[in-house]
């Protein structure tokens, strides 16, 4: 099953792309709730390159490394990758006037409900929007 999330960002395509792909930006928005954080990220932005973001609770009670390998990289247009567990993710960036619509479609996993997964990923995307529009 595929899940889709989306947000419209009030920023230029260059600003959106930079904030989405640069590790020092990723660490500032890549978490679903304020009691989580992303203390480290690395991003080898090329086909076959590895993306890794450490996601953990601020109280250190739990955490994990989100790891993926890029399948497609089209600057400011599209990123597709395969996560460590084999699930696929595709994010497209569509500019229009003064905004960029970011849409991500990802394979659901079997551990959590579809609604929980959608809410979690959407919360991260909402954090991204808030962050980009504030810088």
N, CA, C and O atoms as a Tinker XYZ file with bonds, in Angstrom:
   540  protein
     1  N      0.839000   -1.186000    0.000000    73     2
     2  CA     0.000000    0.000000    0.000000    64     1     3
     3  C      0.879000    1.242000    0.000000    63     2     4     5
     4  O      1.893000    1.300000    0.695000    81     3
     5  N      0.479000    2.231000   -0.785000    73     3     6
     6  CA     1.211000    3.484000   -0.876000    64     5     7
     7  C      0.467000    4.571000   -0.105000    63     6     8     9
     8  O     -0.764000    4.607000   -0.098000    81     7
     9  N      1.224000    5.454000    0.543000    73     7    10
    10  CA     0.682000    6.572000    1.305000    64     9    11
    11  C      1.218000    7.857000    0.683000    63    10    12    13
    12  O      2.394000    7.937000    0.328000    81    11
    13  N      0.351000    8.864000    0.551000    73    11    14
    14  CA     0.747000   10.136000   -0.036000    64    13    15
    15  C      0.589000   11.262000    0.982000    63    14    16    17
    16  O     -0.423000   11.353000    1.677000    81    15
    17  N      1.602000   12.112000    1.058000    73    15    18
    18  CA     1.544000   13.323000    1.874000    64    17    19
    19  C      1.946000   14.495000    0.995000    63    18    20    21
    20  O      2.616000   14.317000   -0.022000    81    19
    21  N      1.528000   15.710000    1.395000    73    19    22
    22  CA     1.808000   16.868000    0.547000    64    21    23
    23  C      1.788000   18.147000    1.361000    63    22    24    25
    24  O      1.066000   18.258000    2.352000    81    23
    25  N      2.596000   19.120000    0.928000    73    23    26
    26  CA     2.581000   20.466000    1.518000    64    25    27
    27  C      3.001000   21.461000    0.451000    63    26    28    29
    28  O      3.800000   21.145000   -0.431000    81    27
    29  N      2.457000   22.664000    0.541000    73    27    30
    30  CA     2.846000   23.743000   -0.355000    64    29    31
    31  C      3.692000   24.719000    0.445000    63    30    32    33
    32  O      3.260000   25.248000    1.469000    81    31
    33  N      4.901000   24.945000   -0.040000    73    31    34
    34  CA     5.893000   25.749000    0.665000    64    33    35
    35  C      5.998000   27.113000   -0.004000    63    34    36    37
    36  O      6.150000   27.201000   -1.222000    81    35
    37  N      5.916000   28.165000    0.783000    73    35    38
    38  CA     6.060000   29.522000    0.267000    64    37    39
    39  C      7.547000   29.879000    0.216000    63    38    40    41
    40  O      8.073000   30.549000    1.104000    81    39
    41  N      8.210000   29.412000   -0.847000    73    39    42
    42  CA     9.648000   29.648000   -1.015000    64    41    43
    43  C     10.037000   29.300000   -2.450000    63    42    44    45
    44  O      9.268000   28.683000   -3.187000    81    43
    45  N     11.230000   29.704000   -2.821000    73    43    46
    46  CA    11.728000   29.396000   -4.161000    64    45    47
    47  C     12.130000   27.925000   -4.258000    63    46    48    49
    48  O     12.419000   27.289000   -3.244000    81    47
    49  N     12.149000   27.388000   -5.473000    73    47    50
    50  CA    12.598000   26.001000   -5.634000    64    49    51
    51  C     14.019000   25.790000   -5.089000    63    50    52    53
    52  O     14.300000   24.745000   -4.501000    81    51
    53  N     14.901000   26.753000   -5.273000    73    51    54
    54  CA    16.281000   26.617000   -4.789000    64    53    55
    55  C     16.324000   26.516000   -3.268000    63    54    56    57
    56  O     17.059000   25.695000   -2.718000    81    55
    57  N     15.543000   27.344000   -2.593000    73    55    58
    58  CA    15.510000   27.328000   -1.130000    64    57    59
    59  C     14.926000   26.020000   -0.611000    63    58    60    61
    60  O     15.441000   25.438000    0.344000    81    59
    61  N     13.847000   25.562000   -1.244000    73    59    62
    62  CA    13.207000   24.302000   -0.841000    64    61    63
    63  C     14.178000   23.143000   -1.027000    63    62    64    65
    64  O     14.337000   22.316000   -0.129000    81    63
    65  N     14.823000   23.076000   -2.177000    73    63    66
    66  CA    15.752000   21.992000   -2.475000    64    65    67
    67  C     16.921000   21.979000   -1.481000    63    66    68    69
    68  O     17.293000   20.929000   -0.957000    81    67
    69  N     17.479000   23.142000   -1.238000    73    67    70
    70  CA    18.609000   23.242000   -0.311000    64    69    71
    71  C     18.215000   22.767000    1.090000    63    70    72    73
    72  O     18.947000   22.002000    1.718000    81    71
    73  N     17.067000   23.220000    1.571000    73    71    74
    74  CA    16.624000   22.828000    2.912000    64    73    75
    75  C     16.295000   21.340000    2.996000    63    74    76    77
    76  O     16.462000   20.727000    4.051000    81    75
    77  N     15.832000   20.757000    1.897000    73    75    78
    78  CA    15.472000   19.335000    1.871000    64    77    79
    79  C     16.710000   18.436000    1.821000    63    78    80    81
    80  O     16.691000   17.325000    2.350000    81    79
    81  N     17.775000   18.909000    1.192000    73    79    82
    82  CA    18.901000   18.022000    0.881000    64    81    83
    83  C     20.199000   18.304000    1.638000    63    82    84    85
    84  O     21.110000   17.478000    1.601000    81    83
    85  N     20.311000   19.433000    2.317000    73    83    86
    86  CA    21.549000   19.796000    3.002000    64    85    87
    87  C     21.497000   19.341000    4.460000    63    86    88    89
    88  O     20.580000   19.718000    5.190000    81    87
    89  N     22.473000   18.532000    4.893000    73    87    90
    90  CA    22.425000   17.976000    6.250000    64    89    91
    91  C     22.232000   19.000000    7.365000    63    90    92    93
    92  O     21.479000   18.736000    8.302000    81    91
    93  N     22.893000   20.169000    7.295000    73    91    94
    94  CA    22.718000   21.122000    8.393000    64    93    95
    95  C     21.315000   21.717000    8.422000    63    94    96    97
    96  O     20.900000   22.229000    9.461000    81    95
    97  N     20.577000   21.669000    7.330000    73    95    98
    98  CA    19.159000   22.047000    7.337000    64    97    99
    99  C     18.306000   20.871000    7.809000    63    98   100   101
   100  O     17.398000   21.054000    8.621000    81    99
   101  N     18.587000   19.671000    7.311000    73    99   102
   102  CA    17.788000   18.477000    7.639000    64   101   103
   103  C     17.654000   18.296000    9.153000    63   102   104   105
   104  O     16.584000   17.944000    9.649000    81   103
   105  N     18.734000   18.537000    9.875000    73   103   106
   106  CA    18.704000   18.339000   11.330000    64   105   107
   107  C     17.783000   19.329000   12.041000    63   106   108   109
   108  O     17.440000   19.125000   13.206000    81   107
   109  N     17.386000   20.379000   11.366000    73   107   110
   110  CA    16.543000   21.397000   12.002000    64   109   111
   111  C     15.038000   21.165000   11.809000    63   110   112   113
   112  O     14.229000   21.827000   12.459000    81   111
   113  N     14.654000   20.235000   10.927000    73   111   114
   114  CA    13.222000   20.007000   10.690000    64   113   115
   115  C     12.801000   18.545000   10.670000    63   114   116   117
   116  O     11.602000   18.266000   10.689000    81   115
   117  N     13.722000   17.614000   10.633000    73   115   118
   118  CA    13.401000   16.214000   10.371000    64   117   119
   119  C     12.995000   15.436000   11.629000    63   118   120   121
   120  O     13.730000   14.571000   12.104000    81   119
   121  N     11.814000   15.762000   12.155000    73   119   122
   122  CA    11.235000   15.041000   13.289000    64   121   123
   123  C      9.739000   15.311000   13.296000    63   122   124   125
   124  O      9.291000   16.346000   12.803000    81   123
   125  N      8.969000   14.390000   13.851000    73   123   126
   126  CA     7.509000   14.485000   13.790000    64   125   127
   127  C      6.910000   15.290000   14.939000    63   126   128   129
   128  O      5.882000   15.946000   14.766000    81   127
   129  N      7.542000   15.245000   16.109000    73   127   130
   130  CA     7.022000   15.965000   17.281000    64   129   131
   131  C      8.175000   16.681000   17.978000    63   130   132   133
   132  O      9.344000   16.350000   17.777000    81   131
   133  N      7.825000   17.663000   18.794000    73   131   134
   134  CA     8.846000   18.479000   19.456000    64   133   135
   135  C      9.660000   17.724000   20.508000    63   134   136   137
   136  O     10.690000   18.226000   20.959000    81   135
   137  N      9.222000   16.537000   20.905000    73   135   138
   138  CA    10.015000   15.763000   21.863000    64   137   139
   139  C     10.999000   14.820000   21.159000    63   138   140   141
   140  O     11.653000   14.000000   21.803000    81   139
   141  N     11.095000   14.946000   19.828000    73   139   142
   142  CA    12.077000   14.207000   19.040000    64   141   143
   143  C     13.046000   15.191000   18.405000    63   142   144   145
   144  O     12.801000   16.397000   18.368000    81   143
   145  N     14.148000   14.653000   17.909000    73   143   146
   146  CA    15.162000   15.474000   17.256000    64   145   147
   147  C     15.876000   14.665000   16.180000    63   146   148   149
   148  O     15.749000   13.443000   16.104000    81   147
   149  N     16.622000   15.377000   15.357000    73   147   150
   150  CA    17.471000   14.763000   14.327000    64   149   151
   151  C     18.873000   15.347000   14.526000    63   150   152   153
   152  O     19.239000   16.320000   13.868000    81   151
   153  N     19.657000   14.751000   15.435000    73   151   154
   154  CA    20.947000   15.350000   15.771000    64   153   155
   155  C     22.017000   15.235000   14.690000    63   154   156   157
   156  O     22.996000   15.981000   14.709000    81   155
   157  N     21.840000   14.306000   13.744000    73   155   158
   158  CA    22.859000   14.127000   12.710000    64   157   159
   159  C     22.194000   13.656000   11.415000    63   158   160   161
   160  O     21.250000   12.865000   11.427000    81   159
   161  N     22.719000   14.167000   10.303000    73   159   162
   162  CA    22.265000   13.702000    8.989000    64   161   163
   163  C     23.443000   13.742000    8.031000    63   162   164   165
   164  O     24.327000   14.591000    8.147000    81   163
   165  N     23.443000   12.817000    7.086000    73   163   166
   166  CA    24.423000   12.835000    5.995000    64   165   167
   167  C     23.667000   12.531000    4.716000    63   166   168   169
   168  O     22.658000   11.827000    4.730000    81   167
   169  N     24.171000   13.077000    3.595000    73   167   170
   170  CA    23.416000   12.942000    2.360000    64   169   171
   171  C     24.373000   12.964000    1.166000    63   170   172   173
   172  O     24.936000   14.006000    0.829000    81   171
   173  N     24.547000   11.806000    0.535000    73   171   174
   174  CA    25.347000   11.686000   -0.684000    64   173   175
   175  C     24.360000   11.724000   -1.850000    63   174   176   177
   176  O     23.868000   10.688000   -2.297000    81   175
   177  N     24.081000   12.926000   -2.328000    73   175   178
   178  CA    22.981000   13.198000   -3.241000    64   177   179
   179  C     23.311000   12.820000   -4.679000    63   178   180   181
   180  O     23.588000   13.676000   -5.519000    81   179
   181  N     23.273000   11.503000   -4.942000    73   179   182
   182  CA    23.493000   10.976000   -6.295000    64   181   183
   183  C     22.872000    9.589000   -6.360000    63   182   184   185
   184  O     22.650000    8.959000   -5.326000    81   183
   185  N     22.593000    9.111000   -7.563000    73   183   186
   186  CA    22.060000    7.756000   -7.711000    64   185   187
   187  C     23.079000    6.786000   -7.106000    63   186   188   189
   188  O     24.263000    6.825000   -7.440000    81   187
   189  N     22.604000    5.923000   -6.218000    73   187   190
   190  CA    23.473000    4.995000   -5.498000    64   189   191
   191  C     24.042000    5.585000   -4.223000    63   190   192   193
   192  O     24.668000    4.873000   -3.437000    81   191
   193  N     23.832000    6.889000   -4.002000    73   191   194
   194  CA    24.314000    7.559000   -2.798000    64   193   195
   195  C     23.448000    7.230000   -1.597000    63   194   196   197
   196  O     22.283000    6.857000   -1.735000    81   195
   197  N     24.031000    7.374000   -0.426000    73   195   198
   198  CA    23.347000    7.011000    0.817000    64   197   199
   199  C     22.868000    8.261000    1.559000    63   198   200   201
   200  O     23.585000    9.256000    1.672000    81   199
   201  N     21.641000    8.175000    2.058000    73   199   202
   202  CA    21.058000    9.184000    2.933000    64   201   203
   203  C     20.917000    8.557000    4.308000    63   202   204   205
   204  O     20.454000    7.423000    4.429000    81   203
   205  N     21.312000    9.286000    5.349000    73   203   206
   206  CA    21.154000    8.772000    6.707000    64   205   207
   207  C     20.787000    9.924000    7.629000    63   206   208   209
   208  O     21.446000   10.964000    7.628000    81   207
   209  N     19.741000    9.736000    8.408000    73   207   210
   210  CA    19.331000   10.726000    9.399000    64   209   211
   211  C     19.078000   10.005000   10.718000    63   210   212   213
   212  O     18.299000    9.053000   10.776000    81   211
   213  N     19.737000   10.464000   11.769000    73   211   214
   214  CA    19.516000    9.917000   13.104000    64   213   215
   215  C     18.284000   10.584000   13.681000    63   214   216   217
   216  O     18.227000   11.808000   13.798000    81   215
   217  N     17.303000    9.780000   14.040000    73   215   218
   218  CA    16.075000   10.300000   14.629000    64   217   219
   219  C     15.953000    9.687000   16.021000    63   218   220   221
   220  O     16.015000    8.469000   16.189000    81   219
   221  N     15.775000   10.568000   17.027000    73   219   222
   222  CA    15.712000   10.042000   18.392000    64   221   223
   223  C     14.901000   10.952000   19.304000    63   222   224   225
   224  O     14.777000   12.156000   19.079000    81   223
   225  N     14.356000   10.328000   20.338000    73   223   226
   226  CA    13.642000   11.091000   21.360000    64   225   227
   227  C     14.653000   11.955000   22.097000    63   226   228   229
   228  O     15.780000   11.523000   22.340000    81   227
   229  N     14.261000   13.166000   22.454000    73   227   230
   230  CA    15.172000   14.072000   23.162000    64   229   231
   231  C     15.586000   13.511000   24.512000    63   230   232   233
   232  O     16.668000   13.832000   25.004000    81   231
   233  N     14.741000   12.674000   25.126000    73   231   234
   234  CA    15.098000   12.076000   26.412000    64   233   235
   235  C     15.918000   10.792000   26.248000    63   234   236   237
   236  O     16.190000   10.096000   27.227000    81   235
   237  N     16.310000   10.482000   25.009000    73   235   238
   238  CA    17.146000    9.320000   24.678000    64   237   239
   239  C     16.481000    7.975000   24.974000    63   238   240   241
   240  O     17.167000    6.957000   25.061000    81   239
   241  N     15.151000    7.958000   25.131000    73   239   242
   242  CA    14.450000    6.712000   25.433000    64   241   243
   243  C     14.344000    5.791000   24.224000    63   242   244   245
   244  O     14.176000    4.581000   24.378000    81   243
   245  N     14.443000    6.361000   23.009000    73   243   246
   246  CA    14.404000    5.547000   21.805000    64   245   247
   247  C     14.975000    6.351000   20.648000    63   246   248   249
   248  O     15.071000    7.576000   20.704000    81   247
   249  N     15.350000    5.629000   19.598000    73   247   250
   250  CA    15.879000    6.295000   18.423000    64   249   251
   251  C     16.224000    5.279000   17.343000    63   250   252   253
   252  O     16.255000    4.074000   17.592000    81   251
   253  N     16.481000    5.782000   16.147000    73   251   254
   254  CA    16.843000    4.903000   15.042000    64   253   255
   255  C     17.522000    5.719000   13.953000    63   254   256   257
   256  O     17.391000    6.942000   13.900000    81   255
   257  N     18.245000    5.027000   13.091000    73   255   258
   258  CA    18.843000    5.646000   11.918000    64   257   259
   259  C     17.929000    5.380000   10.731000    63   258   260   261
   260  O     17.641000    4.229000   10.404000    81   259
   261  N     17.477000    6.446000   10.093000    73   259   262
   262  CA    16.691000    6.344000    8.865000    64   261   263
   263  C     17.710000    6.321000    7.730000    63   262   264   265
   264  O     18.388000    7.317000    7.479000    81   263
   265  N     17.817000    5.181000    7.044000    73   263   266
   266  CA    18.834000    4.988000    6.015000    64   265   267
   267  C     18.160000    4.630000    4.694000    63   266   268   269
   268  O     17.219000    3.837000    4.653000    81   267
   269  N     18.664000    5.232000    3.613000    73   267   270
   270  CA    18.118000    4.959000    2.283000    64   269   271
   271  C     19.207000    5.132000    1.234000    63   270   272   273
   272  O     20.207000    5.816000    1.454000    81   271
   273  N     18.988000    4.495000    0.088000    73   271   274
   274  CA    19.887000    4.621000   -1.066000    64   273   275
   275  C     19.081000    5.226000   -2.214000    63   274   276   277
   276  O     17.985000    4.766000   -2.533000    81   275
   277  N     19.648000    6.271000   -2.828000    73   275   278
   278  CA    18.943000    6.967000   -3.915000    64   277   279
   279  C     18.858000    6.119000   -5.181000    63   278   280   281
   280  O     19.840000    5.523000   -5.623000    81   279
   281  N     17.649000    6.082000   -5.752000    73   279   282
   282  CA    17.392000    5.435000   -7.036000    64   281   283
   283  C     17.328000    6.465000   -8.157000    63   282   284   285
   284  O     17.719000    6.183000   -9.289000    81   283
   285  N     16.832000    7.663000   -7.836000    73   283   286
   286  CA    16.732000    8.758000   -8.812000    64   285   287
   287  C     17.016000   10.074000   -8.100000    63   286   288   289
   288  O     16.581000   10.292000   -6.969000    81   287
   289  N     17.758000   10.950000   -8.784000    73   287   290
   290  CA    18.014000   12.294000   -8.276000    64   289   291
   291  C     17.902000   13.262000   -9.455000    63   290   292   293
   292  O     18.728000   13.236000  -10.367000    81   291
   293  N     16.888000   14.102000   -9.432000    73   291   294
   294  CA    16.712000   15.163000  -10.429000    64   293   295
   295  C     16.633000   16.464000   -9.651000    63   294   296   297
   296  O     15.608000   16.766000   -9.041000    81   295
   297  N     17.712000   17.237000   -9.671000    73   295   298
   298  CA    17.815000   18.451000   -8.863000    64   297   299
   299  C     16.570000   19.323000   -8.966000    63   298   300   301
   300  O     16.112000   19.657000  -10.059000    81   299
   301  N     16.037000   19.681000   -7.811000    73   299   302
   302  CA    14.876000   20.553000   -7.646000    64   301   303
   303  C     13.594000   20.007000   -8.267000    63   302   304   305
   304  O     12.609000   20.737000   -8.386000    81   303
   305  N     13.590000   18.725000   -8.668000    73   303   306
   306  CA    12.401000   18.129000   -9.280000    64   305   307
   307  C     11.940000   16.850000   -8.596000    63   306   308   309
   308  O     10.759000   16.703000   -8.283000    81   307
   309  N     12.877000   15.916000   -8.359000    73   307   310
   310  CA    12.448000   14.596000   -7.888000    64   309   311
   311  C     13.581000   13.864000   -7.181000    63   310   312   313
   312  O     14.740000   13.926000   -7.590000    81   311
   313  N     13.213000   13.172000   -6.111000    73   311   314
   314  CA    14.104000   12.237000   -5.426000    64   313   315
   315  C     13.341000   10.936000   -5.225000    63   314   316   317
   316  O     12.180000   10.943000   -4.814000    81   315
   317  N     13.995000    9.827000   -5.515000    73   315   318
   318  CA    13.409000    8.516000   -5.239000    64   317   319
   319  C     14.488000    7.690000   -4.555000    63   318   320   321
   320  O     15.654000    7.719000   -4.949000    81   319
   321  N     14.082000    6.953000   -3.523000    73   319   322
   322  CA    15.052000    6.123000   -2.824000    64   321   323
   323  C     14.397000    4.867000   -2.278000    63   322   324   325
   324  O     13.174000    4.751000   -2.198000    81   323
   325  N     15.257000    3.939000   -1.908000    73   323   326
   326  CA    14.827000    2.703000   -1.279000    64   325   327
   327  C     15.356000    2.702000    0.144000    63   326   328   329
   328  O     16.556000    2.860000    0.369000    81   327
   329  N     14.457000    2.523000    1.104000    73   327   330
   330  CA    14.847000    2.471000    2.507000    64   329   331
   331  C     15.521000    1.133000    2.806000    63   330   332   333
   332  O     15.434000    0.187000    2.023000    81   331
   333  N     16.184000    1.075000    3.938000    73   331   334
   334  CA    16.937000   -0.121000    4.332000    64   333   335
   335  C     16.066000   -1.375000    4.352000    63   334   336   337
   336  O     16.563000   -2.474000    4.106000    81   335
   337  N     14.761000   -1.222000    4.644000    73   335   338
   338  CA    13.870000   -2.387000    4.696000    64   337   339
   339  C     13.258000   -2.729000    3.333000    63   338   340   341
   340  O     12.408000   -3.614000    3.241000    81   339
   341  N     13.692000   -2.025000    2.267000    73   339   342
   342  CA    13.237000   -2.341000    0.915000    64   341   343
   343  C     12.052000   -1.525000    0.424000    63   342   344   345
   344  O     11.680000   -1.615000   -0.746000    81   343
   345  N     11.449000   -0.725000    1.312000    73   343   346
   346  CA    10.315000    0.091000    0.877000    64   345   347
   347  C     10.798000    1.265000    0.033000    63   346   348   349
   348  O     11.906000    1.769000    0.219000    81   347
   349  N      9.950000    1.691000   -0.895000    73   347   350
   350  CA    10.282000    2.763000   -1.839000    64   349   351
   351  C      9.615000    4.076000   -1.418000    63   350   352   353
   352  O      8.523000    4.095000   -0.852000    81   351
   353  N     10.318000    5.171000   -1.719000    73   351   354
   354  CA     9.812000    6.517000   -1.447000    64   353   355
   355  C     10.124000    7.376000   -2.663000    63   354   356   357
   356  O     11.207000    7.283000   -3.241000    81   355
   357  N      9.155000    8.220000   -3.048000    73   355   358
   358  CA     9.368000    9.167000   -4.141000    64   357   359
   359  C      8.839000   10.525000   -3.710000    63   358   360   361
   360  O      7.699000   10.643000   -3.260000    81   359
   361  N      9.680000   11.554000   -3.850000    73   359   362
   362  CA     9.281000   12.923000   -3.529000    64   361   363
   363  C      9.454000   13.772000   -4.769000    63   362   364   365
   364  O     10.509000   13.756000   -5.403000    81   363
   365  N      8.405000   14.520000   -5.115000    73   363   366
   366  CA     8.478000   15.430000   -6.255000    64   365   367
   367  C      8.270000   16.859000   -5.764000    63   366   368   369
   368  O      7.531000   17.114000   -4.813000    81   367
   369  N      8.949000   17.781000   -6.447000    73   367   370
   370  CA     8.921000   19.199000   -6.118000    64   369   371
   371  C      8.365000   19.925000   -7.339000    63   370   372   373
   372  O      8.995000   19.934000   -8.396000    81   371
   373  N      7.179000   20.539000   -7.198000    73   371   374
   374  CA     6.523000   21.193000   -8.329000    64   373   375
   375  C      6.385000   22.684000   -8.027000    63   374   376   377
   376  O      5.579000   23.075000   -7.183000    81   375
   377  N      7.175000   23.520000   -8.720000    73   375   378
   378  CA     7.083000   24.962000   -8.502000    64   377   379
   379  C      5.898000   25.568000   -9.249000    63   378   380   381
   380  O      5.511000   25.100000  -10.320000    81   379
   381  N      5.330000   26.627000   -8.655000    73   379   382
   382  CA     4.243000   27.370000   -9.286000    64   381   383
   383  C      4.240000   28.766000   -8.672000    63   382   384   385
   384  O      3.983000   28.926000   -7.479000    81   383
   385  N      4.521000   29.758000   -9.482000    73   383   386
   386  CA     4.623000   31.139000   -9.005000    64   385   387
   387  C      5.643000   31.238000   -7.870000    63   386   388   389
   388  O      6.830000   30.982000   -8.071000    81   387
   389  N      5.178000   31.608000   -6.684000    73   387   390
   390  CA     6.057000   31.839000   -5.532000    64   389   391
   391  C      6.066000   30.660000   -4.555000    63   390   392   393
   392  O      6.549000   30.795000   -3.431000    81   391
   393  N      5.542000   29.518000   -4.969000    73   391   394
   394  CA     5.445000   28.367000   -4.065000    64   393   395
   395  C      5.989000   27.103000   -4.725000    63   394   396   397
   396  O      6.144000   27.031000   -5.944000    81   395
   397  N      6.274000   26.113000   -3.886000    73   395   398
   398  CA     6.667000   24.788000   -4.360000    64   397   399
   399  C      5.804000   23.769000   -3.630000    63   398   400   401
   400  O      5.753000   23.761000   -2.400000    81   399
   401  N      5.131000   22.915000   -4.380000    73   399   402
   402  CA     4.368000   21.828000   -3.775000    64   401   403
   403  C      5.272000   20.608000   -3.688000    63   402   404   405
   404  O      5.833000   20.156000   -4.686000    81   403
   405  N      5.401000   20.085000   -2.477000    73   403   406
   406  CA     6.218000   18.901000   -2.220000    64   405   407
   407  C      5.265000   17.747000   -1.938000    63   406   408   409
   408  O      4.451000   17.814000   -1.017000    81   407
   409  N      5.373000   16.690000   -2.737000    73   407   410
   410  CA     4.520000   15.515000   -2.576000    64   409   411
   411  C      5.411000   14.295000   -2.406000    63   410   412   413
   412  O      6.307000   14.049000   -3.214000    81   411
   413  N      5.161000   13.539000   -1.357000    73   411   414
   414  CA     5.900000   12.303000   -1.107000    64   413   415
   415  C      4.923000   11.138000   -1.111000    63   414   416   417
   416  O      3.868000   11.185000   -0.479000    81   415
   417  N      5.298000   10.092000   -1.836000    73   415   418
   418  CA     4.535000    8.840000   -1.859000    64   417   419
   419  C      5.471000    7.753000   -1.348000    63   418   420   421
   420  O      6.577000    7.586000   -1.863000    81   419
   421  N      5.028000    7.016000   -0.338000    73   419   422
   422  CA     5.895000    5.985000    0.236000    64   421   423
   423  C      5.128000    4.700000    0.490000    63   422   424   425
   424  O      3.918000    4.704000    0.716000    81   423
   425  N      5.869000    3.600000    0.447000    73   423   426
   426  CA     5.300000    2.287000    0.755000    64   425   427
   427  C      5.050000    2.203000    2.258000    63   426   428   429
   428  O      5.926000    2.521000    3.063000    81   427
   429  N      3.863000    1.777000    2.619000    73   427   430
   430  CA     3.531000    1.590000    4.031000    64   429   431
   431  C      4.289000    0.388000    4.583000    63   430   432   433
   432  O      4.640000   -0.538000    3.852000    81   431
   433  N      4.533000    0.428000    5.889000    73   431   434
   434  CA     5.106000   -0.739000    6.557000    64   433   435
   435  C      3.985000   -1.450000    7.312000    63   434   436   437
   436  O      2.871000   -0.933000    7.401000    81   435
   437  N      4.272000   -2.619000    7.851000    73   435   438
   438  CA     3.233000   -3.435000    8.471000    64   437   439
   439  C      3.142000   -3.304000    9.985000    63   438   440   441
   440  O      2.230000   -3.861000   10.597000    81   439
   441  N      4.072000   -2.576000   10.600000    73   439   442
   442  CA     4.120000   -2.510000   12.056000    64   441   443
   443  C      3.113000   -1.517000   12.645000    63   442   444   445
   444  O      2.484000   -1.802000   13.665000    81   443
   445  N      2.960000   -0.357000   12.008000    73   443   446
   446  CA     2.064000    0.694000   12.503000    64   445   447
   447  C      0.900000    0.889000   11.536000    63   446   448   449
   448  O      0.988000    0.542000   10.358000    81   447
   449  N     -0.196000    1.452000   12.056000    73   447   450
   450  CA    -1.372000    1.676000   11.209000    64   449   451
   451  C     -1.030000    2.662000   10.092000    63   450   452   453
   452  O     -0.133000    3.494000   10.228000    81   451
   453  N     -1.763000    2.549000    8.993000    73   451   454
   454  CA    -1.579000    3.454000    7.858000    64   453   455
   455  C     -1.782000    4.895000    8.317000    63   454   456   457
   456  O     -1.008000    5.780000    7.949000    81   455
   457  N     -2.815000    5.132000    9.115000    73   455   458
   458  CA    -3.104000    6.496000    9.589000    64   457   459
   459  C     -1.957000    7.035000   10.443000    63   458   460   461
   460  O     -1.587000    8.202000   10.311000    81   459
   461  N     -1.394000    6.207000   11.309000    73   459   462
   462  CA    -0.277000    6.649000   12.143000    64   461   463
   463  C      0.943000    6.998000   11.278000    63   462   464   465
   464  O      1.618000    8.000000   11.510000    81   463
   465  N      1.205000    6.156000   10.283000    73   463   466
   466  CA     2.328000    6.425000    9.385000    64   465   467
   467  C      2.112000    7.729000    8.622000    63   466   468   469
   468  O      3.019000    8.554000    8.509000    81   467
   469  N      0.906000    7.902000    8.105000    73   467   470
   470  CA     0.602000    9.115000    7.338000    64   469   471
   471  C      0.744000   10.347000    8.225000    63   470   472   473
   472  O      1.325000   11.345000    7.800000    81   471
   473  N      0.226000   10.295000    9.439000    73   471   474
   474  CA     0.316000   11.430000   10.356000    64   473   475
   475  C      1.771000   11.747000   10.701000    63   474   476   477
   476  O      2.161000   12.913000   10.742000    81   475
   477  N      2.570000   10.714000   10.947000    73   475   478
   478  CA     3.977000   10.929000   11.293000    64   477   479
   479  C      4.755000   11.580000   10.165000    63   478   480   481
   480  O      5.468000   12.559000   10.380000    81   479
   481  N      4.619000   11.042000    8.970000    73   479   482
   482  CA     5.332000   11.601000    7.814000    64   481   483
   483  C      4.809000   12.996000    7.489000    63   482   484   485
   484  O      5.591000   13.880000    7.138000    81   483
   485  N      3.487000   13.206000    7.603000    73   483   486
   486  CA     2.929000   14.532000    7.336000    64   485   487
   487  C      3.426000   15.545000    8.356000    63   486   488   489
   488  O      3.686000   16.696000    8.004000    81   487
   489  N      3.562000   15.138000    9.606000    73   487   490
   490  CA     4.090000   16.039000   10.643000    64   489   491
   491  C      5.512000   16.474000   10.312000    63   490   492   493
   492  O      5.867000   17.638000   10.503000    81   491
   493  N      6.320000   15.554000    9.821000    73   491   494
   494  CA     7.687000   15.903000    9.427000    64   493   495
   495  C      7.646000   16.896000    8.260000    63   494   496   497
   496  O      8.382000   17.883000    8.253000    81   495
   497  N      6.786000   16.630000    7.284000    73   495   498
   498  CA     6.667000   17.552000    6.147000    64   497   499
   499  C      6.156000   18.921000    6.600000    63   498   500   501
   500  O      6.600000   19.947000    6.085000    81   499
   501  N      5.240000   18.944000    7.546000    73   499   502
   502  CA     4.755000   20.220000    8.086000    64   501   503
   503  C      5.879000   20.966000    8.800000    63   502   504   505
   504  O      5.968000   22.189000    8.700000    81   503
   505  N      6.741000   20.241000    9.522000    73   503   506
   506  CA     7.913000   20.863000   10.156000    64   505   507
   507  C      8.834000   21.458000    9.098000    63   506   508   509
   508  O      9.383000   22.545000    9.277000    81   507
   509  N      8.997000   20.730000    7.993000    73   507   510
   510  CA     9.824000   21.220000    6.895000    64   509   511
   511  C      9.263000   22.544000    6.375000    63   510   512   513
   512  O     10.006000   23.513000    6.213000    81   511
   513  N      7.975000   22.587000    6.118000    73   511   514
   514  CA     7.326000   23.804000    5.623000    64   513   515
   515  C      7.568000   24.963000    6.592000    63   514   516   517
   516  O      7.979000   26.050000    6.184000    81   515
   517  N      7.312000   24.722000    7.854000    73   515   518
   518  CA     7.486000   25.762000    8.884000    64   517   519
   519  C      8.938000   26.254000    8.916000    63   518   520   521
   520  O      9.190000   27.456000    8.989000    81   519
   521  N      9.878000   25.323000    8.862000    73   519   522
   522  CA    11.286000   25.675000    8.891000    64   521   523
   523  C     11.678000   26.510000    7.675000    63   522   524   525
   524  O     12.276000   27.576000    7.827000    81   523
   525  N     11.350000   26.042000    6.473000    73   523   526
   526  CA    11.747000   26.736000    5.249000    64   525   527
   527  C     11.156000   28.136000    5.200000    63   526   528   529
   528  O     11.825000   29.088000    4.800000    81   527
   529  N      9.915000   28.253000    5.604000    73   527   530
   530  CA     9.262000   29.565000    5.546000    64   529   531
   531  C      9.782000   30.534000    6.611000    63   530   532   533
   532  O      9.484000   31.727000    6.572000    81   531
   533  N     10.569000   30.006000    7.570000    73   531   534
   534  CA    11.121000   30.869000    8.619000    64   533   535
   535  C     12.563000   31.286000    8.367000    63   534   536   537
   536  O     13.089000   32.152000    9.066000    81   535
   537  N     13.217000   30.670000    7.360000    73   535   538
   538  CA    14.627000   31.010000    7.126000    64   537   539
   539  C     14.787000   31.972000    5.954000    63   538   540
   540  O     15.908000   32.360000    5.622000    81   539
